[in-house]
Amino acid sequence: MRRSRRWRLSRSLLALVLLAVVACGNENKRLGADSDGSTASYVSRFGVDTSKCQDELVDGHLGTIVPIGTTMPLSGGPAKAFAPLAAGLEAYVAYANERGLLGDHTLQLTVEDDQLNPQLTRPAVLKLIEFNRVALLTGMVGTESNLAMRELLNKECYPQLFANSASPALGDVERSPWTSGGVAPANTETAMYVHDMQARFPHGATVALFGVNRELGSSYASALERLAAGAKLQVVDEQTIDSGESGPPTAQVTSIAAKRPDVILAAPLGDQCPTFLTAIGRARAADASWQPRIYLTSSCASAALLGRAGGDADGVITATALKDVNDPALANDAAVKDLRGALVGTGFPPDGDFATAAVGWTQMEATVEVLINAAASSGGLTRASIINAARDLTFTPSLARAGVSFVTIGAADPFVLESLQLVRFDATRGGYSEVGPLVTEFEGKSERSP
């Protein structure tokens, strides 16, 4: 059964001044006057074409309530893995409203359940648009879900911000100007892993690929195929799993183990991350001489998620742009304390998946930054000014690792995140150690599918 949650949060009556809210060096602006008393202003270098948009609110000012919508699995198999993401989105909405980050505007978030089923995404989005009258959607989960709604949302001129999918197809600014991706695209992430493989195996290596049997999995496969020859890598096996399957991938791992590759690149989703590692762990235990180097894509980067695989996750390489919010060494970090305090205050369990919640928190933080800039533009807060601000963004999230910024430059750089840190999971302490320097070389470039 589908469920929905609507969150109506109280209107802030605080004065319109600039407020520094993050102690890590990033400043979240409050909408209002600059420190010299002048009116805050923002000019985007991107201008979306609204000539074919029929809704008057595309260019007309939104009211003091800014309704935001998103879709994700709240029921069904994938729900457990993605519930913390929703909690992070919700927590930052409350945080922003309490601090008046949008001046006299109040955020109102509605989360609709689509069970990660693209056939349910359309009615969920239509409900958000027609019943909840949302002004924008942000952080929608799933490649197929986002791609299924891309045509409609672009036709109706609704901002589709920070989609939770690594599909490079979400960077097509020319054909889908109202849609933007929210995580590093698969081809960029794969290039980072391949670079590390080449450094570890300079004389060449065999590689096996495991991923979902849909567009996202194909994106990782295409990127690996394109890069393999130049890195002296031979792809010896490709195995897939249905995106809704969470059981042990026994047959797939049996096939991979039979090839005994030097390297495995795995791109599963949610609960598939620990079940894959557990299955690989059994295969490695059966053949102690086979100890492949395992790269697990950033969709699995939550320490809580990997921790469910126990020792089988030890040594796995993944990528992240955010601080390890579960690391005891960061317990007194101001941004981590803000996140954990806000979540626990809403009933989030103290032993919950704070890393996944941090992704939702960060995406809503970036969404609020976009809204602040849009409201400070000459046209004020409209759907058009929102997407224009999202397409011309330079922003350092409070939980970002040192050196990471969210940057978009229209069609020249459509992906907000292209800087990642490779990290190795330590199962004993349930945390990460860094693998080499932060990779920033893809920022400012337009990475597309091969």
N, C-alpha and C positions, 0 to 999 in steps of 0.2 A: 504494500500500500504506500502510495506517495504521501509524503509529509512536507509541510513547509513551516518555516519559522520566520516570523516578522518581528523585527526589532525596532521599536519606536523609542528614541532616546531624547531626553529633555533638552530644551532650547537653552543655549548659553546666553547670559545677559552681561557677560564681561565686556570691558571697554575694548575698543579697536586699537590695539597697539601691537608692536612687534614683541614676541615672546621667545626667548631661547629656551627650548625644552629638552635638548639632548646634550648631555655632558661630554660626549665623545668628540665634540668639535663641530658637529653638524647643527645648524640652526633651522628649526621649523618656524616659518614666518606666520604670524597672525595677520589676517587680512585687515588692512586699515592704513593709517598714516605711517610714513617713514619717520626715522628718528629726527629728521630736520623739519618735520611738520608737513611735508608735501604728501600728496596723494600717491599711494603705492601704484606702480605701473609695471606692466609686463607686455612685451611685444614678441610674438612668435614669428619665427622665420618660415613657418609652414602655414599655408592657407588652404583649407579644404574647400572644395567646390560645393556650394549649397544650392546651386541654381535649379537642381532637379529634386530638391527636398520639399516635400509638401507640408510638413508640420511646421506651424509658425514658431514653435519653441526652439527650432533649430537655431534660429538667429535671435529669438526673443529671450528676454531675461527669465531665468528660473526664479522661483519664489524663495523664501527664507528656509524652507525645508528642501533638502537635496536628496531625493530618493534614489538609492543605489540598489542594484540587483545582482545576483550571481546564481549559478547553478553548480551543484556537485552532488555526489552520492551521500544521502543522509540515511538511506536504508539499502538493504541488499548486501552482497558480499564485500564490495569495496568500502562500505561506509566506515568501518572501524579505522582504516588507515587514513581516511580523509577528514574525519571528525575534528581533529586538532586544527586543521587548516581553517575550517569555519570558525572555530573558537578564536583563532588569531585575528581573523578579519573583524569579528564582532568586538573583540577586546579593544582593537585600535579605534574603532568607531566611537566607543564609549570614552576612550582616552582623549580623542580629538574634541569631542563635544564638551567634556568636562573642562577642558582647557581653552575652549573658545578659539581653536586654531583657524576656524573659518569665519571668525567675527560673528555677525548676527545670523549666519547660516548654520543650520543644524543638519547633521547627517542622519539618514534613516536607511538601514540596511535590511533587505529581504533576501533570505537564502531559500531557493527552491530545490527540491529533491528531484534529480533525474536518474538516480541509480547508476550513473555513468553509462547510460544507455542513450545513444543519440536519438532514438525514436521517441524518447520521453523528454528530450531537451527542448524540442520545438514547443510543445504545449506549456512547458515550464517557462520558457522565455516569453511566449505570448501572454501568459498570465502576468508576468512581471511588467510587461509593457502596457497591457490593456487594463488590468485591474489595479496594480500597484503604481502605475504611471511613472515608472523609473525614468530617470534622465540619462542613465548610463549603466553599463554592466561592467564588472571588473572581476578578475580572478576566476573566471569560469574554468571548471576542471575538465580535462580530457581533450585529446586531439580530435576525435570524431565529433564530439559534442560542439566544440568551437567551430570546426569547419562546417558542420551541418547548419549552423546559424549565421555564418559569415555573410552569405548572400543576402539574407533577409535584413540583417542589421545594417548592412551597407546600403541597401535599397531604401530602408526607412530612416537612414541617417542617425543611427544610435551608436555612440562610442562603445566599442568592445575592447576594453583596456586590459592589459597585462594577463592575457590568456595563459592558463596553467597547462602549457603544452610546449614541447621542444620542437614542434614541427616547423621546419623552415618556411612552409607555405604561409605561415602567419606573418611573414615579412614582406608580402606583396603590396606595397604602398600604392602602386599605380592602379591596380584593379580593386583593391580592398582598402581604401584610405581610412576607413573608420575602425579597422581591426589592428590590434597590436599584440605581439607576444610578450609574455611576462617572465620567461626563463631563457637561459642560453639555448640557442638553436642546436639541433642534433649534429649538424655538420661541424659547427664550431667546437662543440664538446668532444666529438670524435677526433678532430684534429689534435686536440690537446692530449688525448690518450695515446694516439698514434705517435706523437712526438716523444712521449715518455717511453713507449715500447721500443722505439728506434734507439733511444739512449741506453736502454737496458739490454737490448739485443742488437748490437751494431752489425753483426754478421747475418742477421735475418732470424725469423721465427715463424712458427705456425700459429694460426689464430682460429678460434671458434667463436661464433656469434650466437647469442641467445636473446630473443626479444619478442615483443607482441606482434601478432600476425596482421597488423593493420598499417596505416600510413606511417605512424611513428616508427615502428620497427623497420619499415622500408627505408626511412630517412637515415637511420643509423647504418643499415646495410649498404646503402648507396654511398654514403660518405666513406665507410671503411674500404669498400671496393675501389673507390677513386684514389684513395691514399695508399693502399697496401703496397703496390708495386714499387713506388718511390721509396718506401721505408723497408723494403726487402721482407715484406710480410706475405705469407701464403695462407689464404683463408681455406681451411680444410673442412669446415662444417658450419652450417647455418641451421639453427633450430628455432622454432617459434612456438608461442603459446597464445591462446585466446585471451583477450584483454580482461574478460570476466572470470577467468579460471584462477582459482587460488590453491588448488591441490598440488601435491608434489609433482614436479615435471620429470617423472621417473624415466619415461621413454626418451625424452630429449637429452637428459643428462647421460643416459646409457650410451647414446649415439656419440655424444661429445667425448666421453671418457674413452671410447674405443679408438678415437683418433689421437688421443694423448697430446693435445696441442700444448705449446709452450705458454700460450696466452688465451684467456677467455675475456671477451667483451660482452657484458650482459646488460640488457636494457629492459628489465621487467617493471611492473607497476605495483605499488602498494604491498599487499601481503605476499605477492609473488617474490619480493626481494628476499625475505628470510627463508621461504620454502625452497627457492632455488639454491641458496647457499647451503642449506641443510642437505639437499640432495647431492650437491657437489662434494660436501664433506664426507658423505658415505662412500662416494666413488673414490675419493682420495685415500680414505682409510683402507679400502680394499686393495689399493695399489700404492703403497707408501713411496715408491720411486717416482710417482707422478705428482708433482706439486706445481701446478700452473700459476702464473701471475694473473690475478683476477681484477678486472676493472668493472665496477658497477656504476651505472650512470647516476647522475645527480638526483633523479627522482627517488633514489633509494638512500640518500645521504643522511637521513635521520639516524642518530646514534641509537635512539630507542627502537627503531625498526630493525637495524642491524643487530642490536643486542638480543633480539628474539632468536637469532641463529646461534647464539652462544659462541663457542670456540670456532665454529665453522666460518664465522665472519672475520676472524683474526687475520690481519694483513691485507684485507681487501682495499683496493685503491678506488676512491671516488672523487668527486669535485664539489666544491661549495663556494659561495660568495659571502656567506654569513659566518659570524662568530659561532663557536660551539657553545650554545647557551646552556648545555648540560655540564660543561667543564667546571669543576669546583674552583679552579683558579680564577674564573671570571665571576664568581659569586657576588663580588662587590662592584663589578662594572655597572655604571649607572644605567646604560641602555638595557642590559640584561635584567637588572633589578626592576626597571619599568615594566618590561615584558612579563616577567614572572609574577610580579605583584599584581598587575592588571588581570592576568589570567586566573591566578588563585583567588582573587577577589570575586570572580564570577563563578566559582565552584570548580574550576579546572583542578584535577587531582595533582597533588604535589609530586607524584611520580609519573605524571603524564608525559606525552610526547611533545616537549617544549620546542624541539627543533622543527617539527612540521608546523606547529603553531606559529613559530617565528617567520615562516614563509608567508603565511596569511597576514600576520602583523605588518611585515615589510611591504607587501603588495598594497595593503590599504594605506600605509604611510605614504607610499609613492603616489597613490591615487589622491590623497589629500593634498600633497604637494602640487599635483596637476590642477586640482580645483582651486587652490590658492592662487596659482599663476593665472588661471583662466579668469577668475573673478577680478584680478587686478589688471586685466587687459582692457583696452578702450571700449570693447563691446560688452564688457561685463560677463557674468556667468551664463553661458549658453551651451547647448550641445556642441555647436561648432567651435567655440572657444576652448572647450574641454579637449576635443581631439587635437586641435592645433597646439595646445600646451603639451599634450602627451607626445606629440611628434617633435617637440623642440625642448628637450628636458636635460638638465644636468643636475643631478641630485645625489647626495651621499646618504643612504639610509643609516639610521642610528645603529643597527646591528651589523652593518657591513664590515668585512675584514679590512684591515688597513690597505689602502690603495684601490679599493673597489668603489666605483661610482656607477649610477644609473645614467646612461647617456643615450639620447636619440637625436638624430639630425635628419629629419624627413626621410626621403628615400635613400639617402646616402648611408644612413645607419638606422635601420628600422627596429633593431632589437635593443631593448632597454638594458639587457645584461649580456656582456660578452667578456667579462673578466672573471676568472675562476682560479681557485687554489686547489691543486691536487693534494689530497690528504689520505693517510693510511689509518685504518681502523685498528685500535688496540682493544681486543675483546676483554682483557683483564680489567682495565680501568674504564671501559665503556666510552672511550673518547678517541680523539684523532691526533696524529702528529703530521706535520707538513711534509710534503714531498716536493722539494724544489721551490723555486720562487713563484709568486703570484703571476699568472699568465694574463697579460693585458694587450697582447699584440693584435687582437681582433677588434678592439674598440675602434669605432669610427669607420668601420668597413661594412659593406653590404654583403653579408654572407647569404648565398642562395643555394638551393638544392642543385646538385650537379645535373 
